[in-house]
Amino acid sequence: MFDDLASSAVRSALTGLSTRQRVSANNIANLQTPGFTAVRVEFEDALRNAVESGDTSRVTPTYADSPLAARQDGNNVNLDEETLSAMDTGLRYQLMLRALDEKYELVSTVLKGGR
């Protein structure tokens, strides 16, 4: 009942978003670390392809160095970009939780006989 494609896709999205949030927090924590290269997390294309194929069991986030230019100290963390990314990721995470909650609420209503 909870292993359908939609639920699995939402769980995969939550995993990707929480990973992105942790990486963004790490990037921000290293804002002043000389030579630190910011990391980006991608999972949306893999998730989209997995949903199209009907199997989201193998969706894993990937990591890549940020392409932003480095400052003189070799660090390329951009606080504005990281802050916006963290806010966007948080909102997307809340949306995915809401979708999962709505599904569980619907199942609960059906099991209760519509009451």
C-alpha positions in Angstrom: 0.0 0.0 0.0 2.9 2.4 0.8 5.3 0.9 -1.7 3.6 2.3 -4.7 5.6 4.4 -7.2 4.3 7.8 -5.9 5.3 7.0 -2.3 8.6 5.6 -3.3 9.3 8.7 -5.4 8.4 11.0 -2.5 10.7 9.1 -0.2 13.5 9.3 -2.7 12.9 13.0 -3.1 13.0 13.4 0.7 16.4 11.6 0.8 17.8 13.8 -1.9 16.6 17.0 -0.3 17.8 16.1 3.2 21.2 15.2 1.6 21.3 18.6 -0.2 20.4 20.4 3.1 23.3 18.7 5.0 25.7 19.5 2.2 24.6 23.1 2.0 25.0 23.5 5.8 28.5 22.0 5.4 29.3 24.5 2.6 28.1 27.4 4.8 30.1 26.1 7.8 33.2 26.2 5.6 32.6 29.7 4.3 36.0 30.9 5.7 38.0 27.7 5.2 40.8 28.5 2.7 40.8 26.1 -0.3 37.4 24.7 0.5 35.4 23.8 -2.6 31.6 23.9 -2.3 29.7 20.8 -3.2 26.4 20.5 -5.0 23.9 17.6 -4.7 21.9 16.5 -7.7 19.1 13.9 -7.8 16.2 15.3 -9.7 17.2 13.9 -13.2 17.8 10.5 -11.7 14.5 10.6 -9.9 12.7 11.7 -13.0 14.2 8.9 -15.1 13.4 6.4 -12.3 9.8 7.4 -12.2 9.6 7.1 -16.0 11.0 3.6 -15.8 8.7 2.7 -12.8 11.6 1.8 -10.4 12.7 4.4 -7.9 14.6 1.9 -5.7 18.0 2.9 -7.0 17.8 6.7 -6.9 20.8 8.1 -5.1 22.0 11.6 -4.9 25.2 12.5 -6.6 27.8 15.0 -5.5 29.8 17.5 -7.7 32.1 20.3 -7.0 30.5 23.7 -7.4 31.6 25.4 -10.7 31.7 28.9 -9.0 35.0 30.7 -9.3 37.2 30.7 -6.2 38.2 33.7 -4.2 41.8 34.6 -3.6 41.9 32.1 -0.7 40.8 29.3 -2.9 37.3 29.0 -1.4 34.3 29.2 -3.7 31.4 29.2 -1.2 28.9 31.9 -2.0 26.8 32.6 1.1 23.9 34.2 -0.9 23.6 31.2 -3.2 23.9 28.7 -0.3 21.2 30.6 1.7 18.8 30.6 -1.2 19.5 26.9 -1.9 18.8 26.1 1.8 15.6 28.0 1.8 14.4 26.4 -1.5 15.4 22.9 -0.3 13.5 23.5 3.0 10.4 24.5 1.1 10.6 21.5 -1.2 11.1 19.2 1.7 8.0 20.6 3.4 6.1 20.1 0.2 7.1 16.5 -0.1 6.2 15.9 3.6 2.8 17.4 2.9 2.3 15.1 -0.1 3.1 12.1 2.0 0.9 13.3 4.9 -2.0 13.8 2.5 -1.6 10.3 1.1 -1.5 8.7 4.6 -4.6 10.8 5.6 -6.5 9.5 2.6 -5.6 5.9 3.4 -6.7 6.5 7.0 -10.0 8.0 5.9 -10.6 5.0 3.6 -9.7 2.5 6.4 -12.1 4.3 8.8 -14.9 3.9 6.2 -14.9 7.6 5.2 -15.6 8.9 8.6 
